[in-house]
């Protein structure tokens, strides 16, 4: 990855333009907060769409049913 602005990562102070290695779990976060971008020639791990959390279009949750309350 390449730093877009100055920030601290992995115990090192990075300046804008510095290249560094990031953990796979940190790549999306660093890109989302615009601290870093992928280096040229690196494949985008988000392009395949796998391992993504389901948004509002996911399966509907069933309503909670209280079994201890019954009409007498």
C-alpha positions in Angstrom: 0.0 0.0 0.0 1.0 3.6 -0.4 0.3 6.2 2.3 -1.8 9.2 1.1 -1.2 11.2 4.3 0.9 11.1 7.4 -0.2 8.5 10.0 1.1 5.8 12.3 0.8 2.1 11.3 2.5 -0.9 12.7 4.6 1.1 15.1 6.1 3.3 12.4 5.3 6.9 11.4 4.5 6.9 7.7 4.6 10.0 5.5 2.6 10.7 2.3 4.0 8.6 -0.5 5.7 5.9 1.7 5.0 2.3 0.7 4.3 -0.3 3.3 2.9 -3.8 3.8 -0.5 -4.0 5.5 -2.4 -6.9 7.0 -5.3 -8.1 4.8 -7.8 -7.2 7.4 -6.5 -3.6 7.5 -6.6 -2.9 3.8 -10.3 -2.1 3.5 -10.2 0.1 6.6 -7.1 2.1 5.5 -8.8 2.6 2.1 -12.1 3.6 3.6 -10.7 6.3 5.8 -8.5 7.5 2.9 -5.2 7.0 4.7 -3.7 4.7 2.0 -4.3 3.3 -1.5 -3.2 0.1 -3.2 0.1 0.2 -4.8 0.3 0.1 -8.6 0.2 -3.5 -9.9 -1.5 -5.0 -6.8 -4.8 -6.9 -7.2 -7.8 -5.4 -5.4 -9.0 -7.9 -2.8 -12.5 -6.4 -2.8 -13.1 -6.8 -6.5 -14.3 -10.5 -6.2 -17.1 -9.6 -3.8 -16.5 -12.7 -1.6 -16.4 -12.6 2.2 -18.5 -9.5 2.3 -21.1 -8.9 4.9 -24.7 -9.0 3.8 -26.5 -5.7 3.7 -30.2 -5.0 4.0 -30.8 -7.3 1.1 -29.9 -10.3 3.1 -32.4 -12.8 4.5 -35.1 -11.4 6.8 -34.8 -12.2 10.5 -37.7 -14.0 12.2 -39.4 -12.1 14.9 -38.7 -13.1 18.5 -41.4 -15.2 20.0 -41.9 -15.2 23.8 -43.0 -18.6 24.9 -43.6 -17.8 28.5 -46.6 -15.5 27.8 -49.8 -17.3 26.9 -53.4 -16.2 27.1 -55.4 -17.9 29.7 
